[in-house]
């Protein structure tokens, strides 16, 4: 790997991030929260200064045309780690400790939505705006954003684009990767504006409509209301947020084809989307029945909360229309099951992804058939296209390592905290970028009481889960760390 190229790319990203850090200052001025200006000025200066330092050390080169895949992976990984640090600087001014500030920032950028806040009262509107904005930036991907707007990455953007969200297949909506990035951000921004408008028209204050919409479309879950969506006590708002969470968990490239290319059958013909919609509907109805049976909930409320919470958890948003940590065990088991699924590939959602679940089901079906017909040639097809052997190996490797990392993290946290529920559910919630879990880390709870070591483990889970493990796996190989001048 060429160190100069890595430093220059990272420097450009940090300078751009520094400019973005100025945006909360506008909110601070509008709301007359003048004490909130300094934190973001400092974050901007640090980000731009660090970016220029990296550019200087890299010789101010703009030649990224021959960027290798390993270099792209390292740039993306470092960008997320450093962005979390820059984004956490303002939190230090609100009396959060270094670990808590970094945890909250990483939770925002990775769209996890796990919070260390135990009381919302001391914090300003600017504080909550930055929490939601950081999620919105991370939802589509900070690298995808910079590939879309920075001409320096016109060619090298391909390596970084797919390193940030290394799904089983490389899906583009246009021939050029920069145009694809712009197309994805266009649909993302439009859906965000539609939701802001809808929530505002339904009576939600404009500021809160903006923050909640940012978090919804990012599949993030940070809300300015301490009781999440439940706090608004508005069934129509709950259904609207449910719809947009569902869209956030769908493939944005498919949605672009439907809205801008007129390919209205694209969603119905897509096997992953069909499975995604089927899981949401069936599990929502199952949860509704469980709530009516175990919680004596009315059918209307059960249907609303069933669809909302299944959409919230499967898309890894983490919003709450009720305190599901207090629900009966059968209802919690239904929610935990969809925690292990995640959204569609190419969505804002985290987790394993529906396409990998689909592949796993087809792989098991083939293995069963192979027992009966050992000599039969039975290719695995998704959308009538045979999945190549190298992609099959990548998916199986991903699933095995995902299980291994979950087990290792859950084991370590259970020992540290002396709580198996926090170990297992907290690990699933952070590595899947879901956010809240059960018990003390439930939707009305907080991660703030956990030990710093547990928070650090969860921070690693959030970053690794957001990058879908592949860059992290590559870094475990010694040949990855070969640098050239």
C-alpha positions in Angstrom: 0.0 0.0 0.0 1.1 3.6 -0.7 1.1 5.6 2.5 1.0 8.9 0.6 -2.2 8.0 -1.1 -3.8 6.9 2.1 -2.8 10.1 4.0 -4.0 12.3 1.1 -7.4 10.6 0.8 -7.9 10.7 4.5 -6.8 14.3 4.6 -9.3 15.4 1.9 -12.1 13.5 3.8 -11.2 15.3 7.1 -11.2 18.7 5.5 -14.6 18.1 4.0 -15.9 16.7 7.4 -14.6 19.8 9.1 -16.8 21.9 6.8 -19.8 19.8 7.6 -19.1 20.3 11.3 -20.0 23.9 10.9 -23.6 23.1 10.0 -24.8 22.8 13.7 -23.6 26.3 14.3 -26.6 27.5 12.2 -28.9 25.7 14.5 -27.2 27.2 17.5 -27.6 30.7 16.1 -31.3 30.2 15.2 -32.1 28.8 18.6 -29.9 31.4 20.4 -27.9 28.7 22.0 -24.7 30.6 21.7 -22.8 28.4 24.1 -23.1 25.6 21.5 -21.1 27.5 18.9 -17.7 26.9 20.3 -17.8 23.1 20.4 -18.4 22.8 16.7 -15.9 25.6 15.9 -13.2 23.6 17.8 -14.3 20.3 16.0 -14.1 22.0 12.7 -10.6 23.5 13.4 -9.3 20.1 14.6 -10.7 18.3 11.6 -9.4 20.7 9.0 -6.1 21.1 10.7 -5.6 17.3 10.9 -6.7 16.9 7.3 -4.2 19.5 6.1 -1.5 17.8 8.2 -2.2 14.5 6.5 -2.2 16.2 3.1 1.2 17.8 3.8 2.6 14.5 5.0 1.3 12.9 1.8 2.8 15.5 -0.5 -0.6 17.1 -1.4 -1.0 14.5 -4.2 -4.3 14.2 -6.1 -3.5 11.0 -7.9 -5.8 8.3 -6.7 -6.5 6.6 -10.0 -4.6 3.5 -9.2 -5.9 3.0 -5.6 -5.8 -0.7 -4.7 -8.6 -2.5 -2.9 -6.6 -2.9 0.3 -5.8 0.8 0.3 -9.5 1.6 -0.2 -10.4 -0.6 2.7 -7.9 1.0 5.0 -9.0 4.5 4.0 -12.6 3.7 4.7 -11.8 2.0 8.0 -9.6 4.9 9.2 -12.2 7.4 8.0 -14.9 5.9 10.2 -12.6 5.7 13.2 -11.3 9.2 12.9 -14.7 10.7 12.0 -16.0 9.2 15.2 -13.3 11.0 17.1 -14.0 14.3 15.4 -17.7 13.9 15.9 -17.2 13.3 19.6 -15.3 16.5 20.2 -18.5 18.6 20.7 -19.8 16.1 23.2 -16.8 16.8 25.4 -18.1 20.3 25.9 -21.3 18.9 27.2 -19.5 17.1 30.1 -19.3 13.7 28.5 -16.1 11.8 29.3 -13.8 10.8 26.4 -15.0 7.2 26.2 -18.7 8.3 26.4 -18.2 11.0 23.8 -16.5 8.6 21.4 -19.2 6.0 22.1 -22.0 8.4 21.4 -20.3 9.7 18.2 -19.6 6.2 16.8 -23.1 5.1 17.7 -24.3 8.1 15.6 -22.1 7.7 12.5 -22.6 3.9 12.4 -26.4 4.5 12.8 -26.5 2.2 15.8 -28.5 4.5 18.1 -27.2 3.1 21.4 -26.9 6.0 23.7 -25.0 6.7 26.9 -27.5 9.5 27.8 -29.5 8.9 30.9 -31.2 12.3 31.1 -32.0 14.4 28.1 -32.8 17.6 30.1 -29.3 19.1 30.3 -28.6 19.1 26.6 -29.4 21.7 23.9 -31.2 21.5 20.6 -27.9 21.9 18.8 -26.6 18.8 20.7 -29.6 16.7 19.5 -29.4 18.1 16.0 -25.8 16.9 15.7 -26.7 13.4 17.0 -29.3 13.0 14.3 -27.2 14.7 11.6 -24.3 12.4 12.3 -26.6 9.4 11.8 -28.0 10.8 8.6 -24.4 11.3 7.3 -23.6 7.7 8.2 -26.8 6.2 7.0 -25.9 6.4 3.3 -22.2 6.3 4.2 -19.8 9.2 4.7 -17.5 7.8 2.0 -20.4 7.5 -0.5 -21.2 11.2 0.3 -17.6 12.2 -0.4 -17.4 10.1 -3.6 -20.5 11.9 -4.8 -19.3 15.5 -4.1 -15.5 15.4 -4.3 -14.0 15.3 -7.8 -10.7 13.9 -6.5 -12.4 10.5 -6.0 -13.9 10.2 -9.4 -11.9 7.1 -10.2 -10.6 5.9 -6.9 -14.2 6.1 -5.5 -15.0 2.7 -6.7 -12.6 1.0 -4.3 -13.8 3.1 -1.4 -17.5 2.8 -2.4 -17.5 -1.0 -2.2 -15.1 -1.1 0.8 -17.6 0.9 2.8 -20.6 -1.4 2.2 -19.0 -4.7 0.9 -22.2 -6.5 0.2 -22.4 -9.9 -1.7 -22.7 -8.1 -5.0 -21.6 -4.8 -6.5 -24.7 -3.1 -7.5 -24.7 0.2 -9.5 -27.5 2.2 -10.9 -25.3 4.1 -13.4 -22.1 3.1 -15.3 -20.0 5.6 -13.3 -19.5 5.2 -9.6 -19.7 8.9 -8.9 -23.1 9.1 -10.6 -24.2 6.0 -8.7 -23.3 7.8 -5.4 -25.1 10.9 -6.5 -28.2 8.9 -7.4 -28.3 7.1 -4.1 -27.9 10.4 -2.2 -30.7 11.9 -4.3 -33.2 9.2 -3.4 -32.0 9.4 0.2 -32.5 13.2 0.5 -35.9 13.1 -1.2 -37.3 10.4 1.1 -35.9 12.4 4.1 -37.7 15.6 2.8 -40.9 13.7 2.3 -40.8 12.4 5.9 -40.0 15.8 7.4 -43.0 17.3 5.5 -45.3 14.5 6.6 -44.3 14.6 10.3 -44.5 18.4 10.3 -48.0 18.3 8.8 -49.1 15.8 11.4 -48.2 18.3 14.1 -44.7 17.4 15.1 -42.5 20.5 15.8 -40.3 21.2 12.8 -37.1 20.8 14.7 -38.1 17.4 16.0 -39.5 16.4 12.6 -36.1 17.1 11.0 -34.2 15.2 13.7 -36.5 12.2 13.7 -36.5 12.1 9.9 -32.7 12.2 9.8 -32.6 9.2 12.2 -35.4 7.3 10.5 -33.9 7.4 7.0 -30.5 6.6 8.4 -32.0 3.6 10.2 -30.3 5.1 13.3 -32.9 5.7 16.0 -31.6 8.8 17.8 -34.6 10.9 18.7 -34.7 14.3 20.5 -37.5 12.9 22.6 -36.4 10.9 25.6 -39.3 8.4 25.0 -38.5 8.0 21.3 -41.6 7.9 19.0 -43.7 6.6 21.9 -43.4 10.0 23.5 -45.5 11.8 20.8 -48.6 9.7 21.6 -49.7 9.9 17.9 -50.7 6.8 16.1 -50.6 8.4 12.7 -47.0 9.6 13.3 -46.2 6.0 14.4 -47.5 4.6 11.1 -45.7 7.2 9.0 -42.4 6.5 10.7 -43.1 2.8 10.2 -43.4 3.3 6.5 -40.2 5.3 6.2 -38.3 2.8 8.3 -39.4 0.1 5.9 -38.2 2.2 3.0 -34.9 2.9 4.8 -34.4 -0.9 5.1 -35.0 -1.5 1.4 -32.4 -1.3 -1.3 -32.0 2.4 -2.4 -30.8 1.4 -5.8 -34.0 -0.5 -6.4 -36.0 2.5 -5.2 -34.1 4.8 -7.5 -35.0 2.5 -10.4 -38.7 2.6 -9.5 -38.9 6.4 -8.9 -36.5 7.7 -11.6 -36.2 5.0 -14.2 -39.9 3.9 -14.2 -39.0 0.2 -13.6 -42.0 -0.4 -11.4 -41.6 -4.2 -11.5 -38.1 -4.1 -10.1 -39.2 -4.4 -6.5 -41.6 -7.3 -7.1 -39.1 -9.2 -9.2 -36.3 -8.8 -6.6 -36.1 -11.9 -4.4 -34.4 -10.1 -1.6 -37.1 -7.5 -1.4 -39.9 -10.1 -1.5 -38.3 -12.0 1.4 -37.8 -8.7 3.3 -41.4 -7.7 2.9 -42.6 -11.2 3.8 -40.5 -11.3 7.0 -41.8 -7.8 8.0 -45.5 -8.7 7.4 -45.4 -12.2 9.0 -43.3 -11.3 12.0 -45.4 -8.1 12.6 -48.6 -10.2 12.6 -46.9 -12.8 14.9 -45.8 -10.0 17.3 -49.3 -8.4 17.2 -50.9 -11.8 18.1 -48.3 -12.2 20.9 -49.0 -8.7 22.3 -52.8 -9.3 22.2 -52.3 -12.7 23.9 -49.6 -11.9 26.5 -50.0 -8.2 27.1 -53.8 -7.9 26.8 -53.2 -5.2 24.1 -56.0 -4.2 21.9 -55.8 -5.5 18.3 -55.4 -1.9 16.9 -52.5 -1.1 19.3 -51.0 -4.5 18.8 -51.0 -4.1 15.0 -49.5 -0.7 15.2 -46.8 -1.6 17.7 -46.2 -5.0 15.9 -45.5 -3.4 12.6 -43.6 -0.5 14.1 -41.2 -2.6 16.3 -40.6 -5.2 13.7 -39.8 -2.5 11.1 -37.6 -0.7 13.7 -35.6 -3.8 14.7 -35.2 -5.5 11.3 -34.0 -2.3 9.7 -31.8 -1.7 12.7 -33.4 1.7 13.4 -34.0 1.1 17.1 -37.0 3.5 17.5 -39.6 2.5 20.1 -43.4 3.0 20.0 -43.5 1.1 23.4 -41.0 0.0 26.0 -40.5 -3.5 24.5 -38.0 -4.2 27.3 -41.0 -4.7 29.5 -42.9 -7.0 27.2 -43.3 -10.7 27.9 -40.5 -13.1 26.9 -42.4 -14.5 23.8 -42.6 -11.0 22.3 -39.0 -10.3 23.1 -38.0 -13.5 21.4 -39.8 -12.4 18.2 -37.9 -9.1 18.2 -34.6 -10.9 18.9 -35.2 -13.2 15.9 -35.4 -10.2 13.5 -32.3 -8.6 15.1 -30.4 -11.4 13.5 -31.7 -10.5 10.0 -31.1 -6.8 9.3 -32.1 -4.7 6.3 -31.6 -5.3 2.5 -28.2 -4.9 0.8 -27.8 -1.4 -0.4 -30.0 0.0 2.4 -29.3 2.2 5.4 -30.0 -0.8 7.6 -27.3 -2.9 9.3 -27.2 -6.5 10.4 -26.5 -9.6 8.4 -28.7 -8.4 5.5 -31.7 -10.2 4.0 -29.8 -11.3 0.9 -27.4 -13.3 3.0 -30.3 -14.9 4.8 -31.8 -15.7 1.4 -28.6 -17.3 0.3 -28.3 -19.3 3.5 -31.8 -20.7 3.0 -31.1 -21.6 -0.6 -27.7 -23.1 0.4 -29.4 -25.3 3.0 -32.1 -26.4 0.5 -29.4 -27.4 -2.0 -27.5 -29.4 0.7 -30.6 -31.3 1.5 -31.3 -32.0 -2.1 -27.6 -33.0 -2.6 -28.0 -35.7 0.1 -30.8 -37.4 -2.0 -29.1 -36.7 -5.4 -25.3 -36.6 -4.6 -24.3 -36.4 -8.3 -26.8 -33.6 -9.2 -25.4 -30.2 -10.2 -27.6 -27.7 -8.4 -26.5 -24.1 -8.8 -27.7 -21.5 -6.3 -29.6 -18.7 -8.1 -30.8 -15.3 -6.8 -33.0 -13.4 -9.2 -32.4 -16.1 -11.7 -28.6 -15.4 -11.7 -26.2 -18.1 -10.5 -24.2 -17.0 -7.5 -20.5 -17.4 -8.3 -18.4 -19.7 -6.1 -16.2 -16.9 -4.8 -19.3 -14.9 -3.7 -20.7 -18.1 -2.0 -17.4 -18.5 -0.1 -17.5 -14.8 0.9 -21.0 -15.0 2.2 -20.3 -18.2 4.2 -17.1 -16.7 5.6 -19.0 -13.6 6.6 -21.7 -15.6 8.4 -19.2 -17.8 10.2 -17.1 -14.8 11.4 -20.2 -12.9 12.3 -21.3 -15.7 14.6 -17.7 -16.0 16.0 -17.4 -12.3 16.8 -20.9 -12.3 18.4 -19.9 -15.3 20.6 -16.6 -13.8 21.6 -18.0 -10.3 22.4 -21.0 -11.8 24.2 -18.7 -14.0 26.3 -16.4 -11.1 27.2 -19.1 -8.6 28.1 -21.1 -11.2 30.1 -18.0 -11.8 32.3 -17.2 -8.0 32.6 -20.7 -7.0 33.4 -21.8 -10.1 35.2 -25.0 -10.0 33.1 -25.7 -12.6 30.3 -28.6 -10.5 28.9 -26.4 -7.5 28.5 -23.7 -9.6 27.0 -25.8 -11.4 24.4 -28.4 -8.7 23.6 -25.9 -5.9 23.8 -23.6 -7.6 21.4 -26.4 -8.4 19.0 -27.6 -4.8 19.2 -24.2 -3.2 18.6 -22.7 -5.5 16.0 -26.0 -5.4 14.1 -26.1 -1.6 14.5 -29.6 -1.9 16.1 -29.1 0.2 19.3 -31.4 -0.6 22.2 -31.7 -4.1 23.7 -33.5 -5.4 26.8 -33.3 -4.7 30.5 -31.1 -1.8 31.5 -30.0 -1.2 27.9 -33.6 -1.2 26.6 -35.3 1.6 24.6 -35.9 3.7 27.7 -32.6 2.7 29.2 -29.0 3.6 28.5 -25.5 2.2 27.9 -24.1 4.9 30.2 -23.9 2.7 33.3 -21.7 0.0 31.6 -17.9 -0.2 32.3 -15.5 1.6 29.9 -14.1 -1.7 28.8 -17.6 -2.9 27.8 -18.2 0.4 25.9 -14.9 -0.1 24.0 -15.9 -3.6 23.0 -19.2 -2.3 21.8 -17.5 0.5 19.9 -15.5 -2.1 18.0 -18.7 -4.0 17.4 -20.4 -1.0 16.0 -17.6 -0.1 13.6 -16.9 -3.7 12.4 -20.7 -4.3 12.0 -21.1 -1.1 10.0 -18.3 -2.0 7.6 -19.7 -5.5 7.3 -16.6 -7.3 8.7 -14.8 -7.6 5.3 -12.3 -4.8 5.8 -11.7 -6.0 9.4 -11.1 -9.5 8.2 -8.6 -8.3 5.6 -6.7 -6.4 8.2 -6.1 -9.7 10.1 -3.8 -10.9 7.3 -0.1 -9.8 7.7 0.2 -9.1 3.9 -2.4 -6.3 4.3 0.1 -4.2 6.3 2.8 -3.8 3.6 3.4 -0.2 2.9 5.4 1.6 0.2 6.6 5.1 -0.1 
